[in-house]
Amino acid sequence: MSESIISVEHVCKSVTDSTGTLNILRDIHFQLFAKETCAIVGASGSGKSTLLSIIAGLDTPSSGTVRLRGQDIFAVNEDARAALRAQAMGFVFQSFQLMANYSALENVMLPLELAGRKDAKKMAIDMLERVGLSSRLHAYPKTLSGGEQQRVALARAFVVQPSVLLADEPTGSLDHATGETIMKLMFDLNAEQGTTLVLVTHDPAIAARCERSITIEAGQIASMTHA
């Protein structure tokens, strides 16, 4: 087996308010490997998106931890965690999260510029061509269709050549045909760049395309299957 790239170690997440304590995640424990494709599935409210946010270091666990290439991401401060994310992780959100005042090209260039890449423009143009948007480089998000916006988001995530790509319901707001195009792109780029792909989805057809499927029920791992 190839190297472990993400290790989720006995992660629990609870929130407490005036009505009591809600256990969102309970003792989640697994490893993901380089180049692997993994689906995290489960009903709405099962804790899937919270788990993805913790893997990303965007949310903190109540107990347990996550290691990225052996580095405990919660043993460092928020700035160091953000730097780790910038170096090794890409994200695709259901809501796209594009900068409204930036063109498609500028949106894709942004993470490269933040990383100090001198060839940011060329890399961004190449990646937008790769996702079929060479004619829409200077279009702004409000003039792009949902599928085009998702492709910009995908280009932005993959242009930094991340070790890990995390996607939360990446086709949830798209029609079936557009969703199929986006999924093919994600798996093609996974194969080309060797990126570990982690998808939160409620779509069994998408989960079936992944090498591994982890089912979350009521905040716990109910099953883990390999293709």
N, C-alpha and C positions, 0 to 999 in steps of 0.2 A: 504494500500500500504506500502511496506517496505521502509526503510530509503533511502533518496536521497543520492547517492554516488558521482555523478557528476552534477554540476549545471553550464550550459553554459548561461551566462547572457549578453544579448544584445551585442554580439561580432561582431565587424566590423574589416575588414582588408583591407587597401588600400596601394598601392605602387605608388610612384611618380617618373617619370623620365623625360627626355627631351621632350617626346611626350605628357606628361600630367599625370593625375592620373587615375589609374586603381582600381576600387572597386572589390576586390576579394570576400569578404564576407560582407553581409549587414544585420545587426540586427538579428543575429542568437541567438535564445533563447529557451532552453529546459532543462529538467532534465532527468537524467538516474538513475535507482534504482538498489539496490543490487540484484545480481543474474540475472538481465535482459539481454536479448540478443537483440541487436539493429543493424540494417543495415543502413548505410548512402550511399544512391545511387544517381546517377546523371550522366549526360554525362561527357566525358572527358573535363577538363577545367572549370567545374562548381564550383570548390572550395572544393571538398570533402577532398582531401589529406591535404590541408591547414588547414581545420577545425580540422582534426585528429591531426595534428602537434600542433595546439594551445591547444587542449584538453590535449595533452601530456606535454605541457609547453616547447616544443622544438622550437616553434615559438611564437612570442608575438602579441597580437591583437593591432590594432590601437586605439580601444576603447572597453569598456566592459571587462568582466573578466570570469574566470573559477574557480569554487570552487570544491575542492576535499575533501569530508567529511566535508564541511563547511569552509575549509581553502582556502583563496584566494591565488592561486598559483602564482599570479603575484604581490602580496604584499611582497614577500620575494625575496632575491637575487638569482642569478643563482645557487650557491652552495646549498642553502637550497632547491631550486626547484629540483635539481638533487637528493638530499637526499629523498625528497618526492616521486619522481619517483621510486627510488630504493626500497623504502619500499612498495609501493602500486600499481605499474604499471608494466605490461609486454608488450612487443612489438613483433609483427611479421610483418616483412617487405617483400615486394614482392622480393626484391633483397637479402634476407636472412641475410646479414650483419654478416656473421660468420668471426671469426678471422682465417685467412688462415694458420697461423703458429701454430695453436692449434688443437689438435685432437677433435673429437666429444665430448669425455668426458671432456676435458679441457674447451671447449666452454661452456658446460652446468655448469661446476663447477664455472666458473668465477664470475657470479653475487652472488653466495653463499659465495665465498671467500671474495669478496668485502664487503659483509655484516657481515663477521667475523664468519660464521658458521663453527663449528669444524667438523660437519658430512657432509661436502660439497661433498666428493667423494661418500659416500653411497647414498645420496639423488640424485646426478646426475646419478649414475648407475641405481637406481630404476626408475627414470623418463625416461631414455633412453630405458629401458626395456619396460616401459609402452607404448612408441611410436613405439615399434617393432624394436629397433636398438641394442639389446644386443650383436649381433655379430659384430657390427661396432664401438665399443667404442673407439678404437685407430686409426680409419681411419681419414685422414685429409680431409677437404672440397673438395679439387681438385679431390679426388678419390671417392667422393660420388655423386650419381645421384641428379638431381634437387629435386625429392621427398624426398630423404634421407636428403638433406641439409635443406629442409623445416621442416622436422620432428625434426632435431637437433635444429632449431630455435624455434620451438614450445616447445620442452622440456626445452630449456633455458628460455623461457618466463614464462612457468608454474611452473618451479621448485621452484621459490621463493614464490609460492602460492599468486599471486597478487590479490588485490581487484578488479582490472580492467585490462582486456587485450584489447589492441588496435591492430587491424590488418588491414594493408593497402593492398588490393587486394591479400590476402594470397594464392590464387590459380591461380593468373593471369599468371604465367609463367610455370604452370604445365599442363600435359595432363589430360583429363577428369577423368580417373580412379584414378590417383594419387591425383587429386584435391578432389575427393569424399572422399578418405581415410583421407586426411588432415582435411576436414570439419567435418567428423564424429568425429575425435579425438578432435577437438576444442569444439564441442558441448558436447561430453562425459566429457571432463575435466571441462567445464563450469558447468555441472550438478554435478560432483563429488566434486569440490572445491568451488562451489558457486560464481565463478568469474563473474563479469559483463563483457559481451562480446560486443565489439563495432567493427563492420566490415565495412570498406569501400569496396564497390563492385559495379561492373556494371552488375553482374549476377543476373537476377530476381529470379532464382531458389534458390540461396543462401539467397537472401533477404527474400524470402517467408518462410524460415526456422526460421527466427528471430521473436521474439514476437512483435517487433516494427520496422517500416521502415520509415526513414526520407529521403525525396527526396529533393535534392538541385538543384535549377535551377538558373543560372546567379547569384550565390552568395547568394541566399535567400532560405528559406524553402518554397518549393512549396506545400508540403503535408506531413502529418504525419499519418501513419496508424498503427493500432494495430491488431495483428492476432486474 
